[in-house]
Amino acid sequence: MKERLTIALLCCSFSTLAAPQIIAHRAGTDDAPENTLVAIDSSLKNGANAIWITLQLSKDQIPVLYRPSALEKLTDKTGKVSDYSQKELANVDAGWNFGDNDHPFRGKGIHIPSLEEVLKQYPDTFFYLDIKSPDAEPTVLAKALSDVLNKNNSLKRIRVYSTEAKYLAALPAEIPRFETRDETRSLLANISLSHTCNINAKDKQPRWYGLELKRDVEVVESFTLGEGRSKATLTWDEEAMKCFRSQGNAHIIFFGINNEQDYQQAVKLKADGVMVNSPAKFKSILKQRKS
């Protein structure tokens, strides 16, 4: 899906990682039912360095792992996550719709887990937490998330992301997070389209950015007599990486890296991490690269 982007077109220290961190998108959405324990197990077995999971709030305001708005998209139930309690969601068949034909995970006891369950079961794993809860009030979700993270002493092994800035803004100061998607996209647009670097780092604290390696957008330019619209593709390159890292400690994660060509580009640009749908596939890619 293309994004609409409004920008003002202007006229006129690098990562030390040998290779990007492999991050399992939705816990490995191509390999097993996404955002489930079986997917996490599979991704860790296949060498993922970190797990990206999606969070929503249950009816009783407990953070659980699920992505779509409708339960029927992936499970044997209908309605929204917020229609069910956490205990009810623990009995939902989260493997119901995985697979095109044979549905190999149906009836295998795969449920929608809570965030606390995941943190307890994988105490040594780093998690990226993607807030997708479509009907949760930001301050309520922020408190629920903070309570779970503090209770499980997990603030040092998580980082929070959301496409909606309001969820990031509501988080307590001690919770690590990404810079907003809007800010990241706008900065990349000014670099890509007008070669202007406007990084405004108020302090030397680490900053985290996440965006697709390539992103199609619609550029809207304002003129005295109206506006002009044109399609453009924002692409990370060496100029962009240098700009983002010009004001201190910046970490950059590329989304949607699902083939060897894009992975090699991420390595060349010294990205800190790549989000992949299939750690199993990337296990083979990395093995070939090392041989």
PyMOL commands that set and color helices and strands:
alter all, ss='L'
color gray80, all
select helices_A, chain A and resi 25-27+37-45+71-73+81-83+86-89+115-121+138-151+155-157+165-169+181-194+238-244+260-268+279-290
alter helices_A, ss='H'
color red, helices_A
select strands_A, chain A and resi 3-6+21-24+50-57+63-65+127-131+158-161+207-212+214-223+226-235+250-255+273-276
alter strands_A, ss='S'
color yellow, strands_A
deselect
rebuild
show_as cartoon
